[in-house]
Amino acid sequence: MSVMTQPPEGSAGPPTTVVLFGATGDLAKRKLLPGLFHLSRTGLLPDLRVVGTSLDDYDRDSFIALARKSLDEHSHDVSEDQWADFSQRLFWAPGGTPEGLRTGVEEAERNNPDGYQRLHYLSVPPAAALAVVKTLGEAGLAKDSRIIMEKPFGTDLSSARRLNTSLHEVFDEKQIFRIDHFLGKEPALNILAFRFANGLFEPVWNRNMIDHVQIDVPEKLGLEQRASFYEATGAYRDMVVTHLFQILAFTAMEAPTALDPQSITEEKNKVFRSMLPISPEDVVRGQYNGYLAEPGVAPGSETETFIALRCFVDNWRWAGVPFYLRTGKRLAEGQRIISIAFKEPPKSMFPAGSGVGQNGPDHLTFDLADKAKMSLSFYGKRPGPGFRLDKLSMQFAVEETDWAGSVLEAYERLILDAVKGNHTLFTTADGVERLWEISAPLLDNLPPVRPYAEGSWGPNQIHQLIAPSTWRLPFERGWREKK
């Protein structure tokens, strides 16, 4: 008997087989298997089959044991009834051959004569992705299915075009879902709601009212045993093209004609087409002290572990407004912040010493962490005699609402959307190639890497990049916690 709760708001997906390539890897154990369990348990994917496959020497029993350990470590409140139900949904296909893969899928789908929606999740190294795509084609499992691709989507324009050409030999573009887990987070969707559902903010969302935008994603983590991958990519290829530019598109896009995937994708791609090429003079690259001593890092490597840049969306709404992007490893804090800095009033009538203008511009801040928050800061009068102004803020946290329990983890939302064929939170071949196109001037003439201390906010040159403004992080005042 199926053990599940009433699904949260949103319709359930169809009967689905998820073929999980790289099923014994770290991402599968930390995120994908717990996420699939949650989608099954909540009734969002009520008729789910998971076919694990990899080149490791596993069978169905050992895969089920791996999944149980994964849920014990990374899920909460797994009842024995729920586990008994989920374990029956787990199957194994030996990796490497089309025949073995097809046999494993057929075993999983044996009890449903009406068929399953197939979703192939490629949690594999970039070098292995096209071999998996070829195997799917030879196994006859590509038709009418969908495929999720993990980053990177190439490392420059020519490699991105080669990748897309090879993909399109087996899958149509509408079948391909290039995943960016940042966009699966609730706050990313909240940007669309905030902008287009409220008459208060959309009228000021333009060059006349906004001074600049910051998208800041520092990380405390280091390489985490990913030196070979990181040496071939670096912070720009790893984070900016695949993550930060996607967030920029949601922040800068025009209102779509409808809240459907095609309309939203069109507006995102218009932003990418409007972006000016990235100038090396607008970029600061950094490398944390100690990177060269990491196992697997080449001697004398100039791979950046930090990147900060200034870029522009050269259209009617945003002409002249700088977008500042920053991300890196081994920094002071782990954060995911979008901060909109509004222009200062053109003239102040307040007396000297009032404090106006001394605490920077008004900011609207989105925290894209798992516990979603938003904050609006502004000046207000301090109670008492005289006219002293202080910076105040209004804050909202999703965990304070009655519907916090229905929040989906990013990978869960994206898997569910891919099952349903919803491309809203995924990027397209055209979008990817355009981003590599505007990146070419930078990649052809990389500025030098600057050293920075672990636990800092990056090289000192970042302050020259944003002057006369300042970086929003670190915050002078922290988020208020609900008591």
Secondary structure, 3 states (H helix, E strand, C coil): CCCCCCCCCCCCCCCEEEEEECCCCHHHHHHHHHHHHHHHHCCCCCCEEEEEECCCCCCHHHHHHHHHHHHHHHCCCCCHHHHHHHHCCEEECCCCCHHHHHHHHHHHCCCCCCCCEEEEEECCCHHHHHHHHHHHHHCCCCCCCEEEECCCCCCCHHHHHHHHHHHHCCCCHHHEEECCHHHHCHHHHHHHHHHHCCCCCHHHCCCCCEEEEEEEEECCCCCCCCHHHHHHHHHHHHHHHHHHHHHHHHHHCCCCCCCCHHHHHHHHHHHHHHECCCCHHHEEEEEECCHHHCCCCCCCCCCCCEEEEEEEECCCCCCCCEEEEEEECCECCCCCEEEEEECCCCCCCCCCCCCCCCCCCCEEEEECCCCCEEEEEEEEECCCCCCCEEEEEEEEEHHHCCCHHHCCCHHHHHHHHHHHCCCCCCECHHHHHHHHHHHHHHHHCCCCEEEECCCECCCCHHHHHHCCCCCCCCCCCCCCCCC
